[in-house]
Amino acid sequence: MGREKLSRDDIARRIGAARLLSLDVDGVLTNGELYYFEDGSETRVFNVQDGTGVKMVVNSGFPVALITGSTTPSIRVRGRLLGITHLYTGFEDKVGALEEICGKEGIGFDDVIHVGDDINDIPLLERVGFPLTVPNARPEVVERAIYVTQQPGGRGAVREVCELILKSRGRWPY
């Protein structure tokens, strides 16, 4: 089930109609690597420029959601620092999580941009209006996305999407 790939200009025009940005964490907001410490705890590395992009989108009044199966505390800390109100950690059923978020926002799946990178994102990518992915995504995910970012996950992909959102709304200040 392949989706038509769109140019940056076409995707920017279509993103102008979106009303929510939904992000996976591992492989999208991070490069997908997990770091384990001697005590068994784990953490991730987040990109500062991605974070600045998320803050800019949130500050513009555009809602952002994080939906991940992981329960690592660093994800919730990072989400709160970025001002994200929809933090869904420990959710294997990402569609159910997004249904709840859409209900709170009063929107439909067609109004959602979702950025995912692995097979557990496929059910969301097949339902949302704006399925996006990163170049380091699984081939099955790339096949379902209408746009693949230029930058890899955890290395500016989310910033790229945030800039597209802000520019498509005439809210990019630079």
C-alpha positions as CSV (number, residue, x, y, z in Angstrom):
1,M,0.0,0.0,0.0
2,G,2.1,2.9,-1.2
3,R,1.2,6.5,-0.8
4,E,2.0,9.3,-3.3
5,K,5.1,11.1,-2.4
6,L,4.8,14.9,-2.5
7,S,7.2,17.8,-3.0
8,R,8.2,20.1,-0.2
9,D,5.9,22.8,-1.6
10,D,2.9,20.4,-2.0
11,I,3.4,19.0,1.5
12,A,3.7,22.5,3.0
13,R,0.4,23.5,1.4
14,R,-1.4,20.4,2.7
15,I,0.1,20.8,6.2
16,G,-1.5,24.2,6.3
17,A,-4.8,22.3,6.9
18,A,-3.5,20.2,9.8
19,R,-4.5,20.8,13.4
20,L,-2.3,18.5,15.4
21,L,1.3,17.2,15.3
22,S,1.7,13.7,16.6
23,L,5.2,12.3,17.1
24,D,6.7,9.0,17.9
25,V,9.8,9.3,20.1
26,D,12.4,6.6,19.4
27,G,13.8,7.0,15.9
28,V,11.9,10.3,15.4
29,L,12.7,12.6,18.3
30,T,15.8,10.5,19.0
31,N,18.1,8.6,16.6
32,G,16.7,5.4,18.0
33,E,19.6,4.5,20.3
34,L,19.0,3.5,23.9
35,Y,21.7,4.1,26.5
36,Y,21.7,1.7,29.5
37,F,23.5,2.5,32.7
38,E,25.0,0.0,35.2
39,D,22.0,0.3,37.5
40,G,19.7,-0.9,34.6
41,S,18.2,2.5,33.9
42,E,18.0,3.8,30.4
43,T,17.9,7.2,28.6
44,R,17.9,8.7,25.2
45,V,19.6,11.6,23.5
46,F,17.3,14.4,22.2
47,N,18.3,17.0,19.6
48,V,18.2,20.6,20.7
49,Q,17.2,22.0,17.4
50,D,14.2,19.5,17.2
51,G,13.3,20.8,20.7
52,T,13.4,24.4,19.6
53,G,11.2,23.6,16.6
54,V,8.6,21.9,18.9
55,K,8.6,24.8,21.3
56,M,8.0,27.2,18.4
57,V,5.1,25.2,17.2
58,V,3.6,24.8,20.7
59,N,4.1,28.6,21.3
60,S,2.2,29.3,18.1
61,G,-0.8,27.5,19.5
62,F,-0.5,24.4,17.5
63,P,-1.0,21.3,19.6
64,V,1.7,18.6,19.8
65,A,1.4,15.0,21.1
66,L,4.0,12.4,21.9
67,I,2.8,8.8,21.6
68,T,5.3,6.0,22.5
69,G,5.3,2.5,23.9
70,S,8.2,3.4,26.1
71,T,7.8,4.5,29.7
72,T,11.3,5.9,30.3
73,P,11.0,9.0,32.6
74,S,13.3,11.1,30.3
75,I,10.6,11.1,27.7
76,R,8.0,12.7,30.0
77,V,10.6,15.2,31.3
78,R,11.6,16.2,27.7
79,G,7.9,16.5,26.7
80,R,7.1,18.8,29.7
81,L,10.2,20.9,29.0
82,L,9.0,21.4,25.5
83,G,5.4,22.4,26.6
84,I,3.8,19.3,25.1
85,T,0.4,18.7,26.8
86,H,-0.5,15.4,25.2
87,L,2.2,13.0,26.6
88,Y,1.2,9.4,26.0
89,T,4.0,7.1,27.3
90,G,3.5,3.3,27.7
91,F,0.9,3.2,24.9
92,E,1.3,0.2,22.6
93,D,-2.1,1.0,21.1
94,K,-1.1,4.3,19.4
95,V,-4.4,4.5,17.5
96,G,-6.3,4.4,20.8
97,A,-4.1,7.1,22.2
98,L,-4.6,9.3,19.2
99,E,-8.4,8.7,19.3
100,E,-8.3,10.0,22.9
101,I,-6.2,13.0,21.9
102,C,-8.4,13.8,18.9
103,G,-11.5,13.7,21.1
104,K,-9.9,16.2,23.5
105,E,-8.9,18.5,20.6
106,G,-12.3,18.1,18.8
107,I,-10.6,17.0,15.6
108,G,-10.5,14.0,13.3
109,F,-7.6,11.8,12.2
110,D,-7.7,13.6,8.8
111,D,-6.5,16.7,10.7
112,V,-3.4,15.0,12.1
113,I,0.2,14.9,11.1
114,H,1.9,11.9,12.5
115,V,5.7,11.3,12.2
116,G,6.7,7.7,12.8
117,D,9.6,5.4,11.8
118,D,8.8,1.8,12.7
119,I,6.2,-0.8,12.1
120,N,4.3,0.0,15.3
121,D,3.5,3.4,13.7
122,I,1.9,1.9,10.6
123,P,-1.7,1.7,12.0
124,L,-1.5,5.5,12.7
125,L,0.2,6.3,9.4
126,E,-2.6,4.5,7.5
127,R,-5.3,6.5,9.3
128,V,-4.0,10.1,9.6
129,G,-4.3,12.8,7.0
130,F,-0.6,13.6,6.9
131,P,1.6,10.5,7.4
132,L,5.3,11.6,7.5
133,T,8.4,9.7,8.2
134,V,12.2,10.0,8.4
135,P,14.8,8.6,6.0
136,N,16.1,6.1,8.6
137,A,12.6,4.6,8.9
138,R,11.7,1.0,8.1
139,P,10.9,0.5,4.4
140,E,7.3,-0.5,5.2
141,V,6.9,2.9,6.9
142,V,8.4,4.9,4.1
143,E,6.0,3.1,1.7
144,R,3.0,4.5,3.7
145,A,4.3,8.1,4.1
146,I,3.4,11.0,1.9
147,Y,6.6,12.8,2.8
148,V,10.1,11.7,4.0
149,T,12.1,14.4,5.8
150,Q,15.5,15.3,4.5
151,Q,17.0,15.1,8.0
152,P,17.1,11.8,9.9
153,G,15.3,11.0,13.1
154,G,16.9,12.6,16.2
155,R,19.1,14.8,13.9
156,G,16.7,17.6,12.8
157,A,13.7,15.7,11.2
158,V,11.3,17.1,13.8
159,R,12.7,20.6,13.3
160,E,12.1,20.2,9.6
161,V,8.5,19.3,10.1
162,C,8.0,22.1,12.7
163,E,9.4,24.6,10.2
164,L,7.0,23.3,7.5
165,I,4.1,23.8,9.9
166,L,5.1,27.3,10.9
167,K,5.9,28.4,7.3
168,S,2.6,26.9,5.9
169,R,0.7,29.0,8.5
170,G,2.8,32.2,7.8
171,R,4.2,31.9,11.4
172,W,7.8,31.4,10.6
173,P,9.5,34.5,12.0
174,Y,12.8,34.4,10.1
